[in-house]
Amino acid sequence: MDERSDSTVKQGQYKVRGGKLVSIDVTEQDDLIETAHVFGDFFLEPDDALEDLNAALIGMPTSSTAKELAASITARLEARPDPVQMIGFDADAVAIATRRALGHATSWEDLTFDVVGPVVLPPVMHVALDEVLPNEVIAGRRNPHFRIWDWDTPLVVIGSYQSLRNEIDAEGAAKHGIGVVRRITGGGAMFMEQGNCITYSLVVPTSLVEGLSFEQAYAYLDDWVMGALAEIGIKARYVPLNDIASEQGKIGGAAQRRFAGGVLLHHVTMSYDIDADKMSEVLRVGKEKLSDKGTRSANKRVDPMRSQTGLAREQIIDGFLDFFRARYDTVDSDYTDDELATARTLVETKFGTEEWTARVP
């Protein structure tokens, strides 16, 4: 009887970003992998190395980490007398697919996402919601979700570990009436005025990035947006660690925070049409920020999304939402009264306080 026809066969898949699909069927017994069959649209030379991929997994504990599984595969292949070429995939990809088959890792297809379109709120509320909503997912009151920020007042959102006085020109901020808030993720400052950028947050279980390095996790979670950008005429690429760029320069950047409850927050801000003169007066590193966005003169606007697409900001946002809905299983949603109330409390007690904002002076 074919072992793969047995009802206990479990299948896992992993699509390598920019590479091939790796699939595996496994069975388990007594907390060990009993059988393993790796397959997919990858290339492998010599072809009998496929037997070694399978053999490297058989007998491994079902609790093995992706790192341990990949190490077993690598050791088995390196013990062969002839070199092995894995084209379009690697040992890590096989390990991740195996973890998914065993139920320890998640794929996009396992998830249903709440989608929250743009709701105009003070930008500090969106900063607070990035703490509130992951905890709602941890508590089981909300699905993993994708949401678009929108706001009607200016604000600079600095990274969790940035120095306030080194980042912000206090006189420039006061002159233009722009406040400052510190977020819970690392990375650089977000210069936010009405309609000048596009920001979204994605909250997923950390099991979705099981086995990926931090660098790989950034690109993996934004793979969908590369397709969305391509549909509006922008050929984008990921620049390690966390930048999104086109042929004309940087478009935006991402930041992440992993919560102890097994949830990951990933958010991205992309420049749509920024007043470069004003930004250079408010941010002390304004000139550097302009240069890596492909702008040499502060007399110009930083407008990669507007100039490269010719589309209104709202059209780009609608395109992002449509692309995400078409690619994944989604349910349209909105913020609950309780979520907004908790966010307001956090604004009062944390994000709106000088103690938090100046915690790194």
C-alpha positions in Angstrom: 0.0 0.0 0.0 1.3 3.5 -0.9 2.2 5.2 2.4 1.1 8.6 1.0 -2.5 7.4 0.6 -2.7 6.8 4.4 -5.1 9.1 6.2 -2.4 10.2 8.6 -0.4 11.8 5.8 0.1 15.5 6.5 1.2 18.0 3.8 3.1 21.2 4.1 4.2 23.7 1.5 6.5 26.7 1.3 6.9 29.1 -1.7 10.5 30.4 -1.8 10.4 34.2 -2.4 11.7 34.6 -5.9 12.2 30.8 -6.1 10.2 27.6 -6.3 7.4 25.8 -4.5 8.5 23.1 -2.0 6.0 20.5 -0.8 6.3 17.6 1.6 4.1 14.7 2.7 5.0 13.3 6.1 3.6 10.7 8.5 4.6 10.5 12.2 4.7 7.9 14.9 5.8 8.0 18.5 6.7 11.7 18.1 9.1 11.0 15.3 8.8 11.6 11.5 8.1 8.1 10.1 8.0 8.9 6.4 8.9 11.9 4.3 8.3 12.7 0.6 9.7 16.0 -0.7 8.3 17.2 -4.1 7.8 20.5 -6.0 8.8 22.5 -9.1 12.3 23.1 -7.9 15.5 21.7 -9.6 17.9 19.3 -7.9 21.1 17.8 -9.2 21.8 15.0 -9.1 18.3 13.8 -9.0 18.9 10.9 -6.6 19.7 13.5 -3.9 15.9 13.6 -3.5 16.2 10.4 -1.6 18.7 12.0 0.8 16.3 14.9 1.4 13.7 12.4 2.5 16.1 10.3 4.5 17.4 13.3 6.4 14.0 14.0 7.8 13.0 10.4 8.7 13.5 9.7 12.4 13.7 13.4 13.4 11.6 14.4 16.4 8.3 16.0 15.3 9.2 18.8 17.7 12.4 19.6 15.8 12.9 23.3 15.0 13.3 24.5 11.4 17.0 25.1 12.2 17.4 21.5 13.4 15.7 20.1 10.4 17.7 22.2 8.0 20.9 21.1 9.7 20.0 17.5 9.3 19.4 18.0 5.6 22.6 19.9 5.1 24.6 17.3 6.9 23.1 14.5 4.9 23.8 16.2 1.6 27.3 17.2 2.5 28.1 13.6 3.4 27.5 12.6 -0.2 30.6 11.9 -2.3 29.3 14.3 -5.1 28.2 17.9 -4.7 24.5 18.6 -4.7 22.9 21.7 -6.3 19.5 22.9 -5.0 18.2 25.3 -7.5 15.2 27.5 -6.6 15.1 26.2 -3.0 17.3 25.3 -0.1 17.4 23.2 3.1 15.6 26.0 5.0 12.7 25.8 2.6 12.3 22.1 3.1 12.5 22.6 6.8 9.8 25.2 6.8 7.5 23.1 4.6 8.1 20.2 7.1 7.2 22.4 10.1 4.0 23.4 8.3 3.1 19.8 7.6 3.6 19.0 11.3 1.4 21.8 12.4 4.1 23.9 13.9 4.1 26.7 11.3 1.5 28.6 9.4 1.0 29.4 5.7 -1.0 32.3 4.3 -3.7 29.9 3.2 -4.3 28.9 6.8 -5.3 32.4 7.8 -8.4 34.6 7.4 -7.6 38.3 7.6 -9.7 41.1 8.9 -9.3 44.0 6.4 -9.8 47.5 7.8 -9.8 50.3 5.1 -8.7 53.9 5.8 -10.4 55.5 8.8 -9.4 59.0 9.6 -8.1 59.2 13.1 -5.5 61.3 14.9 -2.2 59.6 13.8 -1.3 59.0 17.5 -4.4 56.8 17.6 -3.0 54.6 14.9 0.3 54.4 16.8 -1.8 53.2 19.9 -3.8 50.8 17.8 -0.6 49.1 16.8 -0.3 48.0 20.4 -4.0 47.4 21.0 -4.8 45.2 18.0 -2.0 42.7 18.3 -3.1 42.1 21.9 -6.7 41.6 20.6 -5.3 38.9 18.2 -3.5 37.2 21.1 -6.6 37.2 23.2 -8.6 35.6 20.3 -10.9 38.6 19.9 -9.7 39.5 16.5 -8.3 37.7 13.4 -4.9 38.4 11.9 -5.5 41.6 10.0 -4.4 44.2 7.4 -5.3 47.8 8.0 -4.7 51.1 6.2 -4.0 54.2 8.3 -5.5 57.6 7.5 -5.2 60.9 9.4 -6.0 64.6 9.1 -3.3 66.2 11.4 0.5 66.3 11.1 2.8 64.2 13.2 6.3 62.8 13.3 6.4 59.2 14.5 9.8 58.3 15.7 11.2 54.8 16.1 11.2 53.2 19.6 14.9 53.5 20.0 15.6 56.9 18.3 17.0 59.8 20.3 14.3 62.6 20.4 16.7 65.5 20.4 19.0 64.0 17.7 16.0 63.2 15.4 13.8 66.3 15.9 14.5 70.0 15.4 12.3 71.3 18.2 12.1 74.8 16.7 11.2 73.5 13.3 8.5 71.2 14.7 7.0 74.1 16.7 7.2 76.5 13.7 5.1 74.1 11.6 2.8 72.9 14.4 4.0 69.3 14.1 3.9 67.0 17.2 6.1 64.0 17.9 5.1 60.5 19.1 7.2 57.5 19.7 6.0 54.1 18.4 6.6 50.6 19.7 8.7 49.4 16.7 12.3 50.3 15.8 13.4 52.0 12.6 13.4 55.6 11.5 11.1 58.6 11.6 7.8 58.8 9.7 7.0 62.4 8.6 3.2 62.4 8.4 1.0 65.1 7.0 -2.4 64.7 5.5 -2.2 62.8 2.2 1.6 62.7 2.1 2.3 59.0 2.6 0.6 55.6 2.6 0.9 53.5 5.8 -0.4 50.0 6.6 -0.1 47.6 9.4 -0.2 43.8 9.1 -0.6 41.6 12.2 0.0 37.9 11.8 0.9 34.9 14.0 4.7 34.6 14.3 4.3 31.0 13.1 3.8 32.5 9.6 7.5 33.4 9.5 8.6 30.2 11.2 12.2 29.4 10.2 12.8 32.7 8.4 15.6 35.1 9.5 14.5 38.7 10.5 15.7 39.9 7.1 13.7 37.2 5.3 10.6 37.9 7.4 10.5 41.5 6.2 10.6 40.6 2.6 8.2 37.7 3.0 5.5 39.7 4.7 5.7 42.4 2.0 5.9 40.1 -1.0 2.2 40.8 -1.7 2.9 44.5 -2.0 5.5 44.0 -4.7 2.7 42.5 -6.8 0.4 45.4 -5.9 3.0 47.9 -6.9 3.7 46.1 -10.1 0.0 46.5 -11.0 0.2 50.3 -10.7 3.4 50.5 -12.8 6.1 50.5 -10.1 8.8 47.8 -10.4 9.9 47.5 -6.8 12.4 45.4 -4.9 13.3 44.8 -1.3 16.6 46.3 -0.1 17.8 44.6 3.1 17.0 45.0 5.9 13.7 46.8 5.6 13.5 49.2 2.7 11.3 49.1 -0.4 12.8 50.7 -3.5 12.2 51.3 -7.2 14.6 52.1 -10.0 14.2 55.8 -9.0 15.1 55.2 -5.3 13.6 54.4 -2.0 9.8 54.3 -1.8 9.3 53.3 1.9 10.4 51.3 4.8 9.1 48.7 7.2 9.3 48.0 10.9 8.3 45.0 13.1 7.6 44.1 16.7 7.2 40.5 18.0 4.8 40.1 20.9 5.3 37.4 23.6 1.9 35.9 22.8 3.0 34.6 19.4 1.9 37.6 17.2 4.0 39.8 14.9 3.2 43.4 14.0 4.6 44.5 10.6 4.0 48.0 9.3 5.1 50.0 6.3 5.1 53.6 5.3 5.6 54.7 1.7 6.2 58.3 0.5 3.4 59.6 -1.7 4.0 63.4 -1.8 6.1 64.9 1.0 6.9 68.5 1.5 10.7 68.1 1.5 11.4 71.7 2.6 9.3 71.3 5.7 10.6 67.8 6.5 14.2 69.1 6.3 13.3 71.8 8.9 11.6 69.3 11.3 13.9 66.3 11.0 17.5 66.9 11.8 18.5 64.1 9.4 16.2 65.5 6.7 18.9 65.9 4.1 20.0 62.2 4.5 16.4 61.1 4.3 15.9 63.1 1.1 19.0 61.7 -0.5 18.0 58.1 0.0 14.6 58.8 -1.4 16.3 59.9 -4.7 15.9 63.7 -4.1 19.0 65.9 -4.2 17.3 69.2 -3.5 15.1 70.1 -0.5 13.3 72.5 -2.9 11.6 69.5 -4.5 8.9 67.2 -3.2 9.5 63.6 -2.2 6.8 62.0 -4.3 7.9 58.6 -5.7 4.4 57.1 -5.5 2.6 60.1 -7.1 5.2 60.8 -9.8 5.8 57.2 -10.7 2.1 56.2 -11.0 0.3 59.4 -11.8 -2.5 58.1 -9.5 -4.2 59.8 -6.6 -3.3 58.4 -3.2 -6.8 57.1 -2.8 -6.5 55.1 -6.0 -3.3 53.5 -4.8 -4.8 52.6 -1.5 -7.8 51.1 -3.2 -5.5 49.1 -5.4 -3.6 47.8 -2.4 -6.8 46.7 -0.7 -8.2 45.0 -3.8 -4.9 43.2 -4.4 -4.7 41.9 -0.8 -8.4 40.8 -0.8 -7.8 38.9 -4.1 -4.7 37.2 -2.9 -5.8 36.1 0.6 -8.9 34.9 2.5 -10.3 38.2 3.9 -13.3 39.6 5.8 -14.0 43.3 5.8 -13.9 44.8 9.2 -13.8 48.0 11.3 -12.4 49.0 14.7 -14.6 48.1 17.6 -15.7 50.6 20.2 -13.7 48.7 22.8 -10.5 48.8 20.7 -10.9 52.6 20.1 -11.5 53.2 23.8 -8.4 51.2 24.8 -6.4 53.1 22.2 -7.6 56.4 23.6 -6.6 55.3 27.1 -3.1 54.4 25.8 -2.8 57.8 24.2 -3.5 59.4 27.5 -1.3 57.2 29.6 1.5 56.3 27.3 1.8 57.6 23.7 0.7 61.1 24.4 3.0 61.5 27.4 6.4 63.3 27.5 7.7 60.4 29.6 7.2 58.0 26.8 8.1 60.2 23.9 11.3 61.4 25.5 12.3 58.0 27.0 15.3 58.2 24.8 16.2 61.9 25.1 
